[in-house]
Amino acid sequence: MTRKFVLILALTLIFFGCDIFKKTEEEDVIARVNESYLYKEDIKDLVPEGTSAEDSTFLVSSYINRWATQLLLLDGALQNLPEKNQNDYLKLVEQYKNDLYTKAYLDILVKKAIDTVVNKEDAQRFYDANKESFKLNDDLIQFRYINLPLNPINLDTIQNRFRRFEPKDQRYLDSISVQFKSYLLNDSIWVKLNQVVEKLPVITSENKNQLLKKSNFLKIKDSINLYLMQVNDVRSQNDYAPLEYVNSSIKQIVINKRKLELIKQLENDITKDAIKNKQFEIYK
């Protein structure tokens, strides 16, 4: 497999980059392998500006050695591999070239034509049709928390506003957030419980399950901190993931599905047009 890979790589360099060896004799040659030459022009952009003399020498030397090794391996392959193997590899190189060109062309066509808007109705339909694929492997919670020093000023006010959490309370808490050691007030997002446990060392195996109780308020202390936590909603392991939690994944899946359908349509249209315009015929 190693010999096959090296030969395909070397043949690819020859067929796609053969211009590197087609230089005029006036240019300065810096290396030769049999009838192939490497010129100063070929490595003019190799060394980044500002590179030290020592590093520049190392980069150039390494490049020349790699260039020579590839050509020597190719020469050895051409001399020693059976002709049938060489023909098979040439076909692989040609197929690789064709695949590169056709993929690049289809990507351009798809980019111009594809609809990348996935509205709520599209996402909901896909979610409903594939719900079994969205079972959770982890517990999820929607919650907010504040990490305060022990015995903070105005604790009663902070706690009351934190629990009530009306718009005016949210604005108040945001305005005094400089007092918090850490906090999360956006309780509309879903987070994995194990991420919460990692971030908040006050959560232990004994109190972790308290976070899996919907609409639960927790007030937990350690030696230096006070934590206020409010759980809004919970999804347990093996429950179905909330749509909003997997929405970005659904969007990407739907767009990829549209892309595949569009590519198939483009291929069919191109073939039909070629037949219509007498560019493509099948002889019986």
BELWOLIN-V229198 format. One record per residue. N is the residue number from 1. RES is the residue in three letters. SS is DSSP state (h for helix, s for strand, l for the rest). OMEGA is omega in degrees with one decimal (NA if undefined). D_LAST is the distance of its C-alpha to the last C-alpha in Angstrom with 1 decimal. Layout:
N;RES;SS;OMEGA;D_LAST, N;RES;SS;OMEGA;D_LAST
This chain:
1;MET;l;-179.1;40.5, 2;THR;h;179.2;43.0, 3;ARG;h;-179.7;41.7, 4;LYS;h;-179.4;38.1, 5;PHE;h;-178.5;39.3, 6;VAL;h;-179.1;41.4, 7;LEU;h;178.6;38.6, 8;ILE;h;179.8;36.1, 9;LEU;h;-178.9;38.9, 10;ALA;h;177.9;39.9, 11;LEU;h;177.4;36.4, 12;THR;h;177.8;36.0, 13;LEU;h;-179.8;39.2, 14;ILE;h;-174.4;38.1, 15;PHE;h;-177.7;34.8, 16;PHE;h;-174.3;36.1, 17;GLY;l;-175.3;39.7, 18;CYS;h;179.8;39.7, 19;ASP;h;-178.3;41.7, 20;ILE;h;-178.1;44.7, 21;PHE;h;-177.0;45.0, 22;LYS;l;-177.6;44.3, 23;LYS;l;178.0;47.8, 24;THR;l;-176.4;50.1, 25;GLU;l;-178.2;52.8, 26;GLU;l;-177.4;55.5, 27;GLU;l;-177.9;55.0, 28;ASP;l;178.2;57.2, 29;VAL;s;177.9;55.6, 30;ILE;s;177.7;56.8, 31;ALA;s;178.3;54.7, 32;ARG;s;169.0;52.5, 33;VAL;s;-175.4;50.2, 34;ASN;l;-177.4;49.2, 35;GLU;l;179.7;47.4, 36;SER;s;-175.1;47.0, 37;TYR;s;174.1;49.7, 38;LEU;s;-174.4;51.0, 39;TYR;s;177.1;53.0, 40;LYS;h;-180.0;55.6, 41;GLU;h;-176.5;53.3, 42;ASP;h;-176.7;50.9, 43;ILE;h;-174.2;53.6, 44;LYS;l;-179.0;55.5, 45;ASP;l;-174.8;54.6, 46;LEU;l;-173.7;54.9, 47;VAL;l;178.8;58.5, 48;PRO;l;178.9;59.6, 49;GLU;l;179.3;62.5, 50;GLY;l;179.5;65.8, 51;THR;l;-179.7;64.8, 52;SER;l;-179.4;67.7, 53;ALA;h;-179.6;67.7, 54;GLU;h;179.6;67.5, 55;ASP;h;178.7;64.5, 56;SER;h;179.0;62.8, 57;THR;h;179.9;63.2, 58;PHE;h;-179.8;61.8, 59;LEU;h;-178.5;58.7, 60;VAL;h;-179.9;58.0, 61;SER;h;179.7;58.7, 62;SER;h;-179.7;56.5, 63;TYR;h;-178.7;53.6, 64;ILE;h;-179.7;53.9, 65;ASN;h;177.4;54.1, 66;ARG;h;178.9;51.0, 67;TRP;h;-178.9;49.1, 68;ALA;h;-179.1;50.3, 69;THR;h;179.1;49.6, 70;GLN;h;-178.7;45.9, 71;LEU;h;177.7;45.4, 72;LEU;h;175.8;47.3, 73;LEU;h;178.9;45.2, 74;LEU;h;178.6;42.0, 75;ASP;h;178.9;43.4, 76;GLY;h;179.6;44.4, 77;ALA;h;-178.5;40.9, 78;LEU;h;-179.4;39.2, 79;GLN;h;-169.6;41.7, 80;ASN;h;-179.8;41.8, 81;LEU;l;178.1;38.5, 82;PRO;l;-177.2;36.0, 83;GLU;h;179.4;33.1, 84;LYS;h;178.2;30.6, 85;ASN;h;-179.6;32.6, 86;GLN;h;177.8;32.7, 87;ASN;h;177.5;28.9, 88;ASP;h;-179.3;28.5, 89;TYR;h;177.3;31.1, 90;LEU;h;176.7;29.6, 91;LYS;h;177.5;26.4, 92;LEU;h;178.4;28.7, 93;VAL;h;-179.8;30.4, 94;GLU;h;178.0;27.3, 95;GLN;h;178.0;26.2, 96;TYR;h;177.0;29.8, 97;LYS;h;179.8;29.7, 98;ASN;h;-179.9;26.5, 99;ASP;h;179.2;28.1, 100;LEU;h;-177.6;31.3, 101;TYR;h;-176.5;29.8, 102;THR;h;178.1;27.5, 103;LYS;h;179.8;30.4, 104;ALA;h;-179.3;32.8, 105;TYR;h;178.8;30.7, 106;LEU;h;178.1;30.1, 107;ASP;h;178.5;33.8, 108;ILE;h;-179.8;34.7, 109;LEU;h;-179.1;32.5, 110;VAL;h;-178.8;33.9, 111;LYS;h;-179.7;37.4, 112;LYS;h;-169.0;37.2, 113;ALA;h;-170.7;35.8, 114;ILE;l;175.0;37.2, 115;ASP;l;-177.0;40.2, 116;THR;l;178.8;42.7, 117;VAL;l;175.9;45.3, 118;VAL;l;-176.3;45.9, 119;ASN;l;-176.2;48.6, 120;LYS;h;-178.6;50.9, 121;GLU;h;177.5;49.0, 122;ASP;h;-179.0;45.7, 123;ALA;h;-179.4;47.7, 124;GLN;h;179.0;49.5, 125;ARG;h;179.8;46.4, 126;PHE;h;179.5;44.8, 127;TYR;h;-179.2;48.1, 128;ASP;h;-177.1;48.6, 129;ALA;h;-175.6;45.1, 130;ASN;l;-171.2;45.5, 131;LYS;h;-178.1;49.2, 132;GLU;h;179.6;49.2, 133;SER;h;-173.9;47.7, 134;PHE;h;173.6;50.8, 135;LYS;s;-173.8;53.6, 136;LEU;l;171.5;56.1, 137;ASN;l;-178.1;57.0, 138;ASP;l;172.2;60.2, 139;ASP;l;177.6;63.0, 140;LEU;s;173.8;62.9, 141;ILE;s;165.1;65.8, 142;GLN;s;-177.8;66.6, 143;PHE;s;173.1;70.1, 144;ARG;s;178.2;72.4, 145;TYR;s;173.3;75.1, 146;ILE;s;175.4;77.9, 147;ASN;s;-175.9;79.5, 148;LEU;s;169.0;83.2, 149;PRO;s;174.9;86.2, 150;LEU;l;178.9;88.7, 151;ASN;l;179.5;91.2, 152;PRO;l;175.0;89.6, 153;ILE;l;176.2;91.4, 154;ASN;l;-179.6;90.6, 155;LEU;h;-178.6;88.8, 156;ASP;h;179.2;89.5, 157;THR;h;-179.7;88.0, 158;ILE;h;-177.6;84.9, 159;GLN;h;179.8;84.4, 160;ASN;h;-179.8;84.9, 161;ARG;h;179.0;82.5, 162;PHE;h;-178.3;80.0, 163;ARG;h;-179.3;80.0, 164;ARG;h;169.4;80.1, 165;PHE;l;170.7;77.5, 166;GLU;l;-177.7;77.5, 167;PRO;h;-179.9;76.2, 168;LYS;h;177.4;79.7, 169;ASP;h;178.0;80.1, 170;GLN;h;179.0;76.8, 171;ARG;h;179.7;78.1, 172;TYR;h;-178.3;81.4, 173;LEU;h;178.1;79.8, 174;ASP;h;-177.3;77.5, 175;SER;h;-179.4;80.6, 176;ILE;l;-174.5;82.4, 177;SER;h;176.8;79.5, 178;VAL;h;178.7;81.1, 179;GLN;h;-174.6;83.5, 180;PHE;l;174.8;80.8, 181;LYS;l;172.5;79.8, 182;SER;s;-178.3;76.3, 183;TYR;s;170.8;74.8, 184;LEU;s;-177.7;71.7, 185;LEU;l;176.6;72.2, 186;ASN;l;-175.7;68.6, 187;ASP;l;177.3;68.5, 188;SER;l;-179.1;65.3, 189;ILE;l;178.0;63.0, 190;TRP;l;177.9;62.1, 191;VAL;s;177.9;63.0, 192;LYS;s;-179.2;62.8, 193;LEU;h;-178.1;66.1, 194;ASN;h;175.0;65.9, 195;GLN;h;177.0;65.6, 196;VAL;h;-179.6;68.8, 197;VAL;h;179.2;70.6, 198;GLU;h;-176.2;69.7, 199;LYS;h;-175.0;70.9, 200;LEU;l;-176.5;74.1, 201;PRO;l;179.7;76.1, 202;VAL;l;176.9;78.5, 203;ILE;l;-179.0;75.9, 204;THR;l;178.4;76.5, 205;SER;l;-179.4;75.2, 206;GLU;l;-176.1;78.2, 207;ASN;l;-176.9;77.6, 208;LYS;h;-177.7;73.8, 209;ASN;h;177.2;73.3, 210;GLN;h;178.4;75.4, 211;LEU;h;-179.5;72.5, 212;LEU;h;176.2;70.3, 213;LYS;l;-177.1;72.6, 214;LYS;l;178.4;71.4, 215;SER;l;-178.2;74.0, 216;ASN;l;175.9;76.1, 217;PHE;s;-179.2;78.6, 218;LEU;s;175.3;79.6, 219;LYS;s;-171.6;82.5, 220;ILE;s;179.2;82.5, 221;LYS;s;162.6;84.8, 222;ASP;l;-173.5;84.9, 223;SER;l;-175.9;87.6, 224;ILE;l;-173.2;86.8, 225;ASN;s;172.2;84.3, 226;LEU;s;-179.3;84.0, 227;TYR;s;170.2;80.6, 228;LEU;s;-178.2;80.0, 229;MET;s;176.6;76.7, 230;GLN;s;178.9;75.3, 231;VAL;s;177.7;72.3, 232;ASN;s;-174.9;70.4, 233;ASP;s;-174.7;67.5, 234;VAL;s;167.9;66.0, 235;ARG;s;-177.1;62.8, 236;SER;l;176.5;63.2, 237;GLN;l;-177.4;60.8, 238;ASN;l;167.1;58.1, 239;ASP;l;173.9;58.6, 240;TYR;s;178.9;55.8, 241;ALA;l;174.6;55.8, 242;PRO;l;-178.5;57.0, 243;LEU;h;-177.6;54.2, 244;GLU;h;179.6;55.9, 245;TYR;h;-177.9;56.0, 246;VAL;h;-173.8;52.2, 247;ASN;h;-178.6;51.3, 248;SER;h;177.5;50.3, 249;SER;h;178.6;48.0, 250;ILE;h;179.1;46.5, 251;LYS;h;-179.3;45.9, 252;GLN;h;179.3;44.0, 253;ILE;h;-179.7;41.9, 254;VAL;h;179.8;41.0, 255;ILE;h;177.9;40.1, 256;ASN;h;177.5;37.9, 257;LYS;h;176.3;36.2, 258;ARG;h;-179.5;35.7, 259;LYS;h;179.9;34.3, 260;LEU;h;178.2;31.7, 261;GLU;h;179.9;30.6, 262;LEU;h;177.5;30.6, 263;ILE;h;178.6;28.5, 264;LYS;h;178.6;25.9, 265;GLN;h;180.0;26.1, 266;LEU;h;179.3;26.0, 267;GLU;h;178.2;22.8, 268;ASN;h;-178.8;21.1, 269;ASP;h;179.4;22.6, 270;ILE;h;-179.9;21.6, 271;THR;h;178.9;17.9, 272;LYS;h;179.0;18.1, 273;ASP;h;179.8;20.0, 274;ALA;h;176.8;17.6, 275;ILE;h;-179.5;14.7, 276;LYS;h;-177.1;17.4, 277;ASN;l;177.6;18.6, 278;LYS;l;176.2;15.4, 279;GLN;l;-176.7;16.2, 280;PHE;l;178.2;13.2, 281;GLU;l;172.9;9.6, 282;ILE;l;-177.9;6.5, 283;TYR;l;179.4;3.8, 284;LYS;l;NA;0.0
